[in-house]
């Protein structure tokens, strides 16, 4: 059944000459440390899948089990488990390190083959007469983490992507907890990497990213420590979470961990603001990848969460120049300015 979302406002415009050639509608939601919506645009109750923005939560069961530490995994390996990476050499190296520790290899990954994100890496494969593999899949780190959990807990690995597998039962429980949903109300689907994925309203996606960095009554010491470890790992090794020329990496590197971000396929972007204990979720209706970063940048600028120097370093993700094949400037794409409510306390 089609979702009617034409009421959502235009968030990004593509300009050619002086004409708006195309545009992207969407919605976003900002919640404070109490879970109150302090700024929203569009339909924040519209149900969607967080896609890869769920990754920061999918490995909490493994950490809770004690298996992550028992098997000697590192912060770098935690970062790659949470990644949607480019398939660069640095990413393959860490995924391989995870697989070696559990005595498995790329043949055990069921995420599917995917070409590297960067053209130079794909060309290098072709020149070497190699084909893209499951290792290059942007979710290979997540799948290696899934397999590590299964090996440590003595769970079957041949069907580790089954929705009924104990691994995904545990992930569903954690998802319901952090996204503040009744588990039975979570929408079910299959992600691009063949893993089970859960869907919920955009408001709940913002709540989850707030809950990642905010103290909650249901967070015991162990769960709080695990959330802190995830945030520390992805902000310490942002280059592993995404890679070269990627917004997640650039944002967390430039802000030195003051802002935590994670992309999701089909136009999703989620952020945690640790100092304020805020959560932010963005969804671009048409699923185009790229506009969500422009919207994220617009939100961060309007909420005064970036310094002038940080904003300048990230400007290419906000105001994108459009050049044709001859290298001539023919237009640009930019977020449509949004005005936050005056009652938001920026200090």
Secondary structure, 3 states (H helix, E strand, C coil): CCCCCCCCCEEEEEEECCEEEEEEEEEEEEECCCCCEEEEECCCCCEEECHHHHHHHHCHHHHHHCHHHHCCCCHHHHHHHCCCCCCCHHHHHHHHHHHHHCCCCHHHCCCCCCCCCCHHHHHHHHHCCCCCCHHHCCCHHHHHHHHHHHHHCCCCCCCCCCCCCHHHHHHHHHHHHHCCCCHHHCEEEECCCCCEEEEEEHHHHHHHHHHCCCCCCCCCHHHHHHHHHHHHHHHHCHHHHCCCCCHHHHHHHHCCCCCEEEEECCCEEEEEECCCCEEEEEEECCCCCCHHHHHHHHHHHHCCCCCHHHHHHCHHHCEEEEECCCCCEEEEEEECCCCCCCCCCCC
